[in-house]
């Protein structure tokens, strides 16, 4: 099943996010073939990162929780809010939107 991780940073944590980001990118890379979608939440100007949205294909909820337990931003205490939800993609398609 695909699990979505809705992760909101604690306030004023941009320095922590920047410092841990290389380790986190490497950790995500270990699951690259399973990641359906990964992107930061940003402020309205699109500049300051405020959290993360990940969707990862993992066999069971227990695997999602275990994966998240070792996620570097989580271990560093970055998140103020964490939600993990099972996700069923009922409308799989290309959006046609390119990153800017």
C-alpha positions as CSV (number, residue, x, y, z in Angstrom):
1,X,0.0,0.0,0.0
2,X,1.1,3.6,-0.5
3,X,1.5,5.5,2.7
4,X,1.4,9.3,2.8
5,X,3.4,11.2,5.4
6,X,2.1,14.7,6.1
7,X,4.9,16.3,8.1
8,X,4.9,19.9,9.4
9,X,8.0,21.5,10.7
10,X,8.1,23.1,14.1
11,X,8.4,26.9,14.0
12,X,11.8,28.5,13.3
13,X,13.4,25.2,12.3
14,X,14.8,26.2,8.9
15,X,18.4,26.0,10.2
16,X,17.9,22.5,11.5
17,X,16.2,21.4,8.3
18,X,19.1,22.7,6.2
19,X,21.7,21.0,8.4
20,X,20.1,17.6,8.4
21,X,18.9,17.7,4.7
22,X,21.9,15.9,3.2
23,X,21.4,12.9,5.6
24,X,17.7,13.0,4.9
25,X,18.2,13.0,1.1
26,X,20.5,9.9,1.4
27,X,17.9,8.2,3.6
28,X,15.2,8.9,1.0
29,X,17.5,7.5,-1.7
30,X,17.5,4.1,0.0
31,X,13.7,3.9,-0.9
32,X,13.9,5.7,-4.3
33,X,12.2,2.9,-6.2
34,X,9.3,3.0,-3.7
35,X,8.7,6.7,-3.5
36,X,5.7,7.8,-5.5
37,X,5.9,11.5,-4.5
38,X,8.2,13.6,-2.3
39,X,8.1,17.4,-2.0
40,X,8.4,20.1,0.7
41,X,5.6,22.3,1.8
42,X,6.6,25.9,1.3
43,X,5.4,29.4,2.3
44,X,3.2,31.4,-0.1
45,X,6.2,32.8,-1.8
46,X,7.6,29.3,-2.4
47,X,10.8,30.0,-0.6
48,X,10.8,28.8,3.0
49,X,10.3,25.1,3.5
50,X,7.7,24.4,6.2
51,X,7.2,20.6,6.1
52,X,7.1,17.6,3.8
53,X,4.7,15.4,1.9
54,X,5.9,11.9,1.0
55,X,4.1,9.0,-0.5
56,X,5.9,5.7,-0.3
57,X,4.9,2.2,-1.3
58,X,5.5,0.0,1.7
59,X,4.0,-3.4,2.5
60,X,2.3,-2.6,5.8
61,X,1.6,0.2,8.2
62,X,4.2,-1.3,10.6
63,X,6.8,-0.8,7.8
64,X,5.8,2.8,7.3
65,X,6.0,3.5,11.0
66,X,9.4,1.8,11.2
67,X,10.7,3.7,8.2
68,X,9.6,7.0,9.7
69,X,11.1,6.2,13.1
70,X,14.6,6.3,11.5
71,X,13.9,9.2,9.2
72,X,16.6,11.8,9.8
73,X,14.3,14.9,10.2
74,X,12.2,12.9,12.7
75,X,15.2,11.8,14.6
76,X,16.5,15.4,14.7
77,X,13.2,16.7,16.2
78,X,12.2,18.8,13.2
79,X,8.5,18.0,13.1
80,X,5.7,19.6,15.1
81,X,3.0,17.5,13.5
82,X,3.1,14.0,11.9
83,X,0.3,12.2,10.1
84,X,0.7,8.8,8.4
85,X,-2.2,7.7,6.2
86,X,-2.8,4.8,3.8
87,X,-3.3,6.2,0.3
88,X,-5.1,4.7,-2.7
89,X,-4.5,6.5,-5.9
90,X,-7.8,6.4,-7.8
91,X,-6.7,8.9,-10.5
92,X,-3.2,8.1,-11.5
93,X,-2.0,10.4,-14.2
94,X,0.7,12.8,-15.2
95,X,-0.1,16.3,-14.1
96,X,1.7,18.1,-16.8
97,X,3.1,20.6,-14.3
98,X,6.8,21.0,-14.3
99,X,8.8,22.2,-11.2
100,X,9.8,25.8,-11.4
